[in-house]
Structures are given as structure tokens and as C-alpha cells.
């Protein structure tokens, strides 16, 4: 028998010592949270920081909704600590049956997937579902103290980065006190120089009071912050109707009073309820804010779908009743235009998409909300024919305008180069409809050259910008039409500006801002986002605007190649190595123009391997983002100076 010869060019198998049982790491709960906070609170940014406070407030809200607490107090201390107190039942302090060496309180704050909301025996509905909220906050705090007044006794326990500093201690008698108090300080090792903002916490506390009329929210802060009061008390018996009336104060509305109400899910033989408020106005863009078990769901979900289905079917049925044949053409998109809507549901064991609970996924919620709201909406329309007629006429006009625009654009995509006067530097894609197409707004011609070779010609278009776009808030309105960059951009997108903008006209599914990963690139991106926010906001609201994430570094070690977004990621890879052979070579990209087509495709343009950031408007109430953009980008430098003075104390270190 002849031996089988293996050619020299065949790759050698890696040594078993390169990857064996010792390579497998097992992290404790708190270690994993600190290593991967994005899995639990969405990242390490400002939103994630404030989400920690929301997790603790939601626990107190669950006590209030369950009927065990009547007030909640939120206090921001001068040292950056925040306290959340309630007069509920108090966290259990006895030994846990499965581990008598630990109290129930310690398990709740130190163990993931531990809590009193899994069985449904303690809470019919709750915002905390996964048993990770308290433990995640504990793991990401350099100091956390829990005080529990229960059975007329006061207990306390302290932690640091998820580790108990001492056993649960009995402080003494507390005959006139009950409930739980949690005080914590976000760990700067995780969040860097980010600080909790009084204005944001204030609005968060106030919105919780709107969501449950049976609770009183008390607010305190020791940090002055412009117009944010140092102390306030919130209690809104009218719930969401009060909230909507305040938000739309001063605006002309098609109904004298909003369509608002609340109804339990009793007929579905399940605990819970839905509360809503909606009105239409010609004075502002439409918005909807939805909640489940007092938790905001900015990405909507099944409860929103059920609500809009009820409104759509109701308005169509009313149109048929009054013999308005055009009512049948109304769509959900028409409903949202000019509508101010608030929806809050309470359901047992809701299913969310992710721990941050941005989107509700419970299938039954759609059916229950739709059926509950529909009957009430039919009755409301029949009882207030004046408002019903005004709303129907408005929605029919919106539907007619939408259909007209759609007919005008029916063949526009197929003959884009003939029908539209497109800017000369636009490199268009070949797709004949908008679905799946992308427009990359790139910085300069050199970046456009690499991107042109890296793109997918069928779905990806490019528009190079010649320098920085005009600051639309700092310039006269007459300059908008004459500015070359703005003219090129609007022509490429196929849309108008301001009131003439219609999202149906948008020629691309995704509009992606792709600038250099430096200060100038960030400035250009800020100017573009300001432009889109002020002139084409519906494009943001409907999820069409994105930011590309080009890397700043490329690390090479032998055949191994790794891209890093920033210094932190680079240093982490340098510390642990790449797994290749030889010295690690570090290349820093000074701009997109220095990246070859392969680098740009693999890291920034290929949907299978790239990272994108969807631009969304994250605000506790409508108008907040607009006010901030006006302060930072508007014509009045004194407003920027004031903002810098108010927030300079939050800056601990500047990298120059």
C-alpha cells in the first residue's frame, strides 16, 4: 500500500493547544453585565445612563400599579447619586428558600433573572419582566445602597459594582415607615464623564405620573439646571388626556376635546387595561408616544398596531355611514399625519424586543387593544358629529394628496434620469423601486471614489458633498434655495423642503451620512442632521436616516486583520492580541479617502458586515429635541454660551 502524500501547500491544522477547554470562559452575572452592558441597557451612552434610573422607577411603579404604593420620590443629589423611594410593601429581606445563606434582597440585586414578577402571583402586570433591572443597575454602579422598611423594621445593604460590601443589616425600628429606597451612583468606569441630567429625570418622573393616575410622583434635585424646578409634585387624575391637552396647548385642533378613555381587558378574561388619547391638528407634525406597563416603547409594537387599526376601521366605518366614498382610501399613514396620540396598556407577562423594551411583541395585545378602543371610537364619532366630520374631511384630503403624489411618481423611478433633474455628481443605483435602496452622502470626491468601487451598483447610490453644508438654523431662509449642496441633496432625494416635503417622494429607502471619523466629519454630520431634522423630519420619524460607522484604525498581525472604531477598541485588541503571528501593525485612517475599496466595503458599506446607527428622536415629550437643536445650532450665540455655562461642570476631561 502506498502512503497518501499531503501536498506542502495544504494548510496545516492548528495545534489543539490553540483552542481547548481552558479557552472557554465562564463569567459571573455581574462580570458579564459590566463586560457587555449593551446587552442589558443598550450601551454606555447618555440614553443607557438614564435608562438605569428608569429601571428602578419602574420597580416602584409596579408597586403603585399593583395598589401597594401611593407615592414615589425621585431625588438627584449634588454628588451625582440618585434616589428612588416608594411607600410600597418593601423588598423581602428574609433568607431565600433555595439559598438560605443569602437574603431575597441580595439575590434580587446580585443575580440575573431573579425577581418577583415571573409567576404573576405578586404582580398582575409589571414593567419589570426579566429579573435583571435591579441587578444590572447594581452591577453598573460604583455605589448602591438599598433601604427597606418592612414589618415596622428598617434594613439596609450596600454594594459596589455588584459586590455586597456587608451583609444585610437591621438598622432599627421603623413603626411609621414602609417601602423601598434605592440610592446609586453610575460607575464612571462604564459611563465615563456622562452625568445624569436634571431636566431629563424631571420629565421622566412627570411622564410616569401621567401614566398612572393613582400615584403621586415627588421630584427633588440639588443640581440647578435652567428651568428645571428644584422640587415638584405630580398627580394627574385625568391621566393621558391631561398629558395630551398640555402638549397640544395653544394649537388649533379638529376636535374640541381629544378622544380619550380607558377600558379594562375584563371581557378577554385577562388582567390589564388600555388607556389612550388622540386629537388631530394642522399646526404640527404627527407623533405617537406609547407605553406598556408604564415602560416607554419608542419603537411601538403590537399595542400601537392595535390602536391604529381601531382608529382606521372606525373612521372608515363612519365615512361609509355618512356616505363619504373617499373615506375608503384613508390609510394608517394618513391617520398619523397631524395626529397627537398617546397609548398606554397594562398586560400580564408582556413580551418585549430586548431588555431595553423599546418595542412590544405580545401578539394578543394587538387584538385586545383594537377591540377595546374600536367600540369607544365608534361611539365617540357618533356622539360628536362636528368633530368627526372635521377629522374625516382632513384625513380624506391627506389621502387624496398622497394618492396624487403616488400617481405622479408611479414611473418616476424607472425613468429617473429623464424625469428628474439630478445633480451631476450623483452616482445613482440601478434599482427601479425604492425598496432596499440606499443613498450614501459622502464627504468629498476622494471618499466618493473609494465608495464608488465598494458599492453595490444595484441598490447603493452616492452623493459626494463639496465641503460643509449650510447651517440651516444659522442662515436666512432665502439662502436655502440658492445653496448648491442643499439643492443637490434635495434633487437627489426627489423631495421638497419644509412643508413641501413628503416622505412618499423619497427616492431611497435609507439615507446614510458617511463622513470621516474625526471632528470635521462629526461637524458635517451634525449640520446634515440639523438640516434633515428641520426640513425633512418625517424622514427621521419613519426611520430612513442613518449614520455610517467607519473605523478609525486597522490592526494587522500576519493574516489577521481587525478594524476598530476608536481608541478604546484599539487598545482592547492590542492588549489581548489578534491571534496572528508577528508584530501588530497599526494603521490610522485619516479619512474615508485613505481607505481602499475593500476596507470601505467590509467595514462601512456591505450590509452583511457593516454597522449603522439609525437616527431617531429620543425625547420624553414632543418639542424637547427641537428646543435643544435651536439652542446649539440656531442664530443666537448667547444661547450656545448659556448652554456651555450650564453644562461645563459635567465635563471632567477634554482630549485635545
N, C-alpha and C positions, 0 to 999 in steps of 0.2 A: 504494500500500500504506500502510495506517495503522500508525503506530508503536504497539507494545504499551506501555501505560502501567502502571507499577508503583505500586500504592497506597502512600501515605505510611506507613500503619500497618504495612506488611510489615517484618519485622525486617531490618536491614542486615547483610550478611555481614561477619564480622570481617576486618580487614586481614590480608593474608598475613604481614605483619611480626610479628603477634602469635604466630605459631607456624610456625617454619621449621626448616631443618636445624640451625641454631645452638641450637635449643631442646633438642636431643637430647644427653643427657649420657652419656658412657662412663666408668664408674668402674673403676679397677684393682681387683684381687681384694681387697687389704687395705682399700681405701677402702670397698668395698661391705659387707664384714663389719662394719666399725666403724659404718657408717651404719644397717645393718639387722641387728643381732646376733640378733634374734628368729628370723630365717630359719635360723640355724645352731645356736644353743644355747637357743632358746625364749624369750629375753627378756633382761632386765637384773636379774632378781630373785635371791633367795638360791639358788634351785634352779639357775638358769643359772650362777651363780658356781661352785658346787660341781661342776656338770657339766663345767667346764673341767678340773678335776683328774681326773675320771673318764675324759675323752678321752685324757689322757696315760697314766694307769694301764692303760687298755685296750690301748694300743700295747705296753706291756711284757707284759701278759697274753697277747697274741697270740704274742709270742716264747716265753713259757713253754709255752703250749698246743702250739706247734709243736715243742717239745722242745729249744729252744736256750737257755733261761734256767731256772735253778733257784730264784732268789730275786729279789724286788722290794722295794725300800725306799721308803717314803713318809715324808717329813720336813717338818714345818711349822716354819718358822724364826720367831724372835722379831720380825723386821721384816715379817712377813706374807707372805714368799716361801714357796713350797712346792717341794720337790724330789722327783722320782720317778727312781729309779735301778734298773737291772737288770744282769744279767750275761749278756745275750744277745749276738747277733752284732755289734751296733753298727750305726748308720745308715751307709750307704755315703757315703764322703767324696770319691770321685773325680769328675772332670768328667762332666757328663751328655752322652750322645751327641747329643741333639737341640739342646743349647745348651752347647757346650764352655766358654763364658765363665762358667758357673755350676756349682757342685758339686751333686751329688744332694741333699745335706743342705739347701742353700739353697733349692732348688726345693721340697722337701718342706715347709719351714716358711714359704715365701713365696708358694706357688702353690696355688690351689684345684684340686681334682680331680687331685692328684699323689700317688702313693704306690706301695707295692709289693704291693698287695692286689687289684689288678684282674684279673690273669691267672690267679691261683691257683697259680703256679709257686713262689712264696716261702712262701705260707701255704695249707694246705688249708682251714682255717677261720679266721675272724678277726672281731673286733668292729668294726674299722675297715674301712669299705667304700667310702666316697665320696671318700677322699683329701682331706678338709677338716679333720679333727680337729686336727692339729698346727698347720696354718696359721691356723685360727680362734683357737686359744689364743694363738698368736703375735700376731695382729692385735689381740687384746683385752687384751694385757699391756703395761704401760709398760716392763717389762724382762723379757727372756728370755735365758737362757744355755744352750747345748747343749754337752755334752762327750761325745766319742765315743772309746772305747778300742777300736781295731781294728787287727789285724795287728801287735800289740805297739807301737803308736804312739798317742799321745794328741792329739786335735784339739779345738778349741773355737771357738765362734762366738757372738756376742751380737747381739741385736735390740732394737728399741724400737718398739712399736706396729706391728710387722710389717716394719720397715725395718732391713736389716742395718747394724750400726754399724762393721763392719770385715770384710774377707774372712776366710774360714775359716783359722785359724792352727794350725800344728803346735806343740804345747806341748813335746813331748819324747817320750822312750821310755817305754813302759808295759808291761814284759815280764810283769807279774803281774796285769794288769787287762784286762777286756773288758766291752763293753756300752755302754749309753747312759745319760746323766744329763741330765735337763731340769729347770731351775730357773726359775720365773717368778713374777711379781707381777701380779695382776689390776689393770687400769688403773682408777684411781678416776674418771677422766673418763667411764667407761662404767658402773661399778657404784656410784659414789658412796661412801658411808660403809660399805657392806657389807664384812664381813670373813669370811675362811674360819674355820669353826668346828672346833676340835679334835675334839669329840665326833662330829660328822658324818663327818669324814675318817677317824676311828678305826673307826667302824662300816663305812664304805665299804671300808677296807682289809681288815677282818676278813671281810666277806662275800665278797670276791674269793678269799680263801684257801679258803673252803668250796666255792667253785665249781670249783676245780681242785686235786685232792689232790696233784698233783705239784709244787706251788710253795710256797715259804716266803715269807710276807709279813712284813717288818720295819717297825715303826712307831716314829716318834720325833716329839716335839713339844717346843718350847721355851716354849710358852704354857700355863700351868696352866689347867685347865678342870674344876673339880669332881672327879668320879670318873674322868675320862679319864686313863689312865696316861701317864706321860711316855715310856715305852718299852715295847714288847711285841713278841713274835714269834708268828706264827700259822702253824700247819701242821696240817691236819685230814685224816688218812688216810681217815676214813670219809665225807668229803665231805658231801653234803646230809643223810644220815642223822644225822651228828653235829650238824648245824645244827638240824634239827627236834627232836632229843632235847633240846638245850639250850633251845630256845624253849618247848617244852611241859613242861619240867621241873616236877614237882610237881603236874601236872594229871592227873586220872583219865582214862584212855583206854580205848577199846573194844578195842584190840589191844595186847597186851603189848609188842610191838615194832612200829615203823612198817613199812609195806610200802615197801621201798626197793630200788633197784637201778640198774644202768647197763648199757646194751647199745649196741653199735655199729650203724651202718647198713650193715654189710657186705653183708647179703642184698639190699639195694637197689642195690648196686654203686656207692655214692657214699661219700665220706669223711664222717665225723662220728659222733655218738652222742647218746643222750639219757640223762639221769640224773634220778631222781625220788625223792621220799619223801613219804608221806602217812599220816596217822592221824586218827581221829575222837575228839572229847571232848565231854562235856556241859558242861564247865566254862567254855567261852569261845566267842565268835563265830568263825565260819569265816574263813579267809584263804587266799590263794594268792599266792606270790611266784614269778614266772617270769623266766627269763633266756635269752638266745640269744648264744652265743659270749662268755659272761661279762658281757654287757650287760643290765642290768635292763630288763624290759618291763612297766612298771606297768599298761599298758592291755591286756596279754595279747596275743592274736593266735592264729595258726593252731596253734602248738605247744600252747597251753593247750587249744584246742578239741579237738585230737587226744588229749590226755591225759584230759580229762573224758569223751570218747567211749569210750575204752578202759575206764575205771572203770565208766561207766554200763552198757555192754554186758556187762562181766564180772559185775557184781553182779546184773543181771537174769538172766543165764545161770545163776548159782549159785542164785538163788531158784527158777528153774524146775527145777534139778537136785534141790533138796530139797523140791520140791512146795509152795513158798510162792507161791500165786497172786497175792498182793497185791504181790509184787516188781515186776510189770509196770507198776505205776502210778508207780514211782520216776522222778523227772526229775533233770536236772542241778542244778536249784535245790535239790532235797533233798540231793544229794550235798555241795554246798558248805556247807550248814548244819553247823556244828560240826567241819568238816574243816580240818586244818592241812596245807597242801600246798606242796611246792617242786618246780619243774620247771626243768631246765636242759638245753638242747640245743646241740649244735655242728653247724652245717651250712655247706656251702660256698656262698658268694655269697647270703646271706640278703637278703630284701627287707623293709625297714622302712618304716613310715609316718613320713616326716620325718627330718631329720638327728638329732634327739634320740633316735630309735629307741625310742619309747615302746610301739610295737605292731608285732609281727611279721606280715608279709603274705605270706610264702612259702607258696604253695598246697601244695606237696609235703610241707612239714613236718607238716601235719595227718595225712596218710596214714602217713608214716614213724613218727611218734610213736605214733599209735594202734596200729598193727600191732606195734610193738616192745614197748609196755607191756602190751597185751592178753594175750598168751601168759603172761607172767610173773605177771600178776594172777590169771589163772585157776589157775595152779599154786599160787600163794600161798594163795588161798582154800581150795583142796582140801587143802593140807597143814596148815593151821591152822583147823580147823573151829570151834573155840571162838571165836576172834576173828571169823571170817567170820559166824557166827551172831549174835554181839552187834552187829556192824556192820549186818547185814541187818535185824535187829529194829528198831534205831534208825532206819534210813532208811525202813522201812515206816511207823513211827509218824509220822515227819515228813511222808511222803506223805499219810497219812490226815488229818492235821491241815490240810495245805494244801488238800486236796480239800473238806474240811468247810467251811473258810473261803470257798472259792470258791463253793460252793453257797449259802452264806448271803448272799453279795454278788452273786449272779447277776442279781438285779433291783434291787439297791440303787442303782445309778447312775441308772436310769430314773426311779425314784421317790424321789430323794434328799431332797427337801423333806418327804416324808411319812415315809420310813423313818428318817431321821437327825434328831436334834435339833441343827440347825445354828445357829451363833451369829448373832445378829440383824444384825451389821454385815457379814457375809459377802455379797459380791455374786458369786453363782455363775455359771458358764458354762452353756450350753445343751446341750453335747455329752453323749451318753448312754453313752459309754465313756471310759476313762482315756486311751487313746492320743492323744497330741498335745495334751492339756490342760495348762494352766499355772495355778498359784496364785501371785499376787504378794502378798507380805507387805509392806505399805507403812507408812510412818511417819506416823501422824496422819491426821485426817479431811480436811485441806486437800489433802494429796497424793492421798488416795483420790478426791477429787472430780475432779482432772485425769485421774487414771488411769482413772476410770470412763468418761470420754468418749473416752479414747485407746485403750481395749482393744478386742480382737476378742471380741464377745459370745459367739461360738460356743465358743471354746476357752480364753479367759482369764478367770479369776476373781480377785477382790480381797478381801483381808482387812486392813483398817486396824487398827493397834495403838494402844492408848491409852498412850503413853509407853514406858518401857523395860521389857522383860520381866524376870522374876525371874532372878537368877543361881542356877542350879540347883545349882552346886557350893558356893555360899556360904550356902545356906539349908537348913533342916531338911526332911527328906523329907515331913513332914506338910503342908508348905506347898504342895507341888506340886499336889495335888488341889484346893486351895481358891483358887489363884491364877487370877484372871479371864482374863488374857492367855493363860496356858498352857491353860486349859480351852477358850477359844475356838479356839485353834490346833489342839488335838488333835481337837476336834469337827469343825472344818473339814476336816482331813485324813482323818478317819474311822478313826483308829488309836488304839492304847493306848500306854502308856509303858513303857520298860524292857523287861522280859521279856515283857510283853504286846504289844509292838509286833510287827506282822507286815507286811512290805512288800507283801504281796498286798492288804492292806486300804487301801493308799494310794489316795486318790481322784483324784490328779493325777499326770501324768507328770513334770512339772517343778515344783519348789517354788523360787521365786525371791525372794530377800531384796532388797528395793528401798528403800534408805534414802538420806538426804541425803548429799551428797559433802563432809561435814565431820566434825569429831571426834566429835560426838554420834552422827551416823549410823554411824560406824565402831564406836563403842561398842555401839550397838544390834545391829549385825551380828555383833559378837564374842559378845555374850550369846546371840543366836539360834543361832550356830554351836556354841557350847558346849552349848546345850540339845539340838540335834539330834545332836551327837556322843555325848553321854552317854545320851540317852533313845531315839534313833532311828538309831543308827549304820548299820544295813543300808541305810537310805535314801541315805547318803553313799556307801557301798561300791558300790552299784548305780547311781550316777550320777544321782540325782534332785534333788540340791540345787545351786543356782546363786546367784551374786551378780550383780545388775544393775550396769551401769556408767553411771550418769547423768553428763552433762557438768557441769563447774563453770563454763564460760564459753561464751558465744555471741558470735562475731565477725561483724559485718555491714559490708559495703562495697558500696554500691549494691545490686544484685540478688543479690550473692554472700553466702552465709551458711555459716559453718563453726562446728562445735561442738568444744570442747577439753575433754579430761578433767581437765587440771591446768595448773599454771603453765608447766611446761616446754613442753607442746604449744602453749599460747597464745603464749608468747614466740617459738617457732619460726615460727608463722604470721605474727606481727607483723613478724618480721624479713624474711621473704621476700614478704609481701603475699598478698592473696587473689585478685588478678587482676581485681578490680572497679574501679569509679571512685569517687573521692572519699575522704573520711576513713574510717578503720576505726573503727567503733563497738564498744566492748567492754562486754558485759553479763555480770555475775556473778550466777549463780543462788544465792541464799542457802539454797534448799531446793527440794524437789520441788514444794511447793505454789506456788512462784512461776513454775513452768514451765506454759505453756499446753498444751492437749491435743496440739496439733500438734508442739510441741517434744518432749514426752514420748513421743509415738508414734514419731517419726522416730529418736530417739536411744536409747530405752530399752526400748520395748515391741514394736515391729514386728520380727518375726524376720528380715526381709529386710535391715534396716539397723542393727539394734542390735548391741551387744557384750555377751556374757555370760561370766562366769568360772565354770567348773564347780568346785565344792568337792570336793577329793579329799584323801586321807590319804597324804602323801608321807613315808614313814619307811623307814629302812634295815632295821628289824626290828620285828615287832609289839610294841606297848606303848609305843613311843617317844613318839608323839603324845599318848597318854593321860597319860603322866608329865608332859609339858610343860603340858598343859591344867590338870592338877591343881595344878602349881606356880603358874601365872599366875592361875587363876580359883577356886582352892579356898579352904577356910576358914582356912588358916594364912597370915597376913600375913608371917610371918617367912620363908616360902618365897619369896614375891614379893620381899621385901627382899634375900634372898640372891641371887636371880636378877639383880636390878638391880646388885648389887655385882659379880657375876661378869661381867656384860656391859657395864657402864658404860664400860669402856675402849674398846669398839668404837664408841661414839657420838662422832662428831667435831663435829657441829654440830646444834643444835636450832633449828627455825624456830618462833618464838613469835608 
